[in-house]
């Protein structure tokens, strides 16, 4: 299957649908039973932070005695453990994805592509879960045709929620819509601190991300490490990436299991995030929970919980020289390093699924109290 051509054809077909699309009209009804059925409609299930969060959602909804279904064109992913109690519906590419949505209490569109198609099914109230992408943080680079398409989708849905204040502000700025904020969380059975790191001269630095995603700033980290090497610093690099690097550096781990990522973080001394933008930087929080000293850019997602000089050290974006300076300050200052590790552990303890999942369920319960009005057939 040629996915690119499929998406282009899909876009054109849906563009026609949107010409006469109307906002979902809802009627307030009775409160649903304690157990809700939530359906997540997923445009893709490939390896990325956004997909991981959705899979965490469904797993934890099940754990909290709710029903959860995933609807996707793709096969059930194996890179992340999904509860056997999660219903997974694979829709043939020859059919519209939303046709696979079963009877339920709430439909979650997980990307803007699916918003109106979910609404048009008239099965349940639709909520859009925005995790951030180029359309939020690089809106100026989007062509006008796509801008019109995305903007229209945003106006059709009654409920929108996102993962951070920064993402919420972008939604309001670009699309004029208010949104509810429910933060992401970490799996503290995988990302935890239990190793006392010995005082040493050789430090291990870890980074996560694909060099194919320019916004991750992987090339900036590589340049900073080259600067450090020229200055005589020797650091071990651990690189976790979803795809095989074109320019491998250090010890590379391609698409490791989550538990292995946790192990690698616990064995690392410093974690570095050079992202130009994030909606909620989960790897940084996971690194804090695993006892790493965190260095990061001041992107919109990380400032949801990170404080420069307290639980992390921040460096200038697109500035390998400044990054190298900050790395030196952390590895040479034991007091500073121990301080940000200690505070990072405290910060991470606030963001667990045990604390966040009840917020998600309560939000869905409010939405489930509505029923979509049927449109008159023409």
Secondary structure, 3 states (H helix, E strand, C coil): CCHHHHHHHHHHHHHHHHCCCCCCCEEECCCCCCCCEEEEEECCCCCCHHHHHHHHHHHHHHHCCCEEEEEECCCCCCCCCCCCCCEEEECCCCCCHHHHCCCCCEEEECCHHHHHHHHHCCCCEEEEEECCCHHHHCHHHCCHHHHHHHHHHHHHCCEEEECCHHHHHHHHHHHCCCCEECCCCECCCCCCCCCCCCCCCCEEEEEECCCCCHHHCHHHHHHHHHHHHHCCCCEEEEEEECCCCCCCCCEEEECCCHHHHHHHHHHCCEEEECCCCCCCCHHHHHHHHCCCEEEEECCCCHHHCCCECCCEEEECCCCHHHHHHHHHHHHHCHHHHHHHHHHHHHHHCCCEHHHHHHHHHHHHHHHHCEEECCCCCC
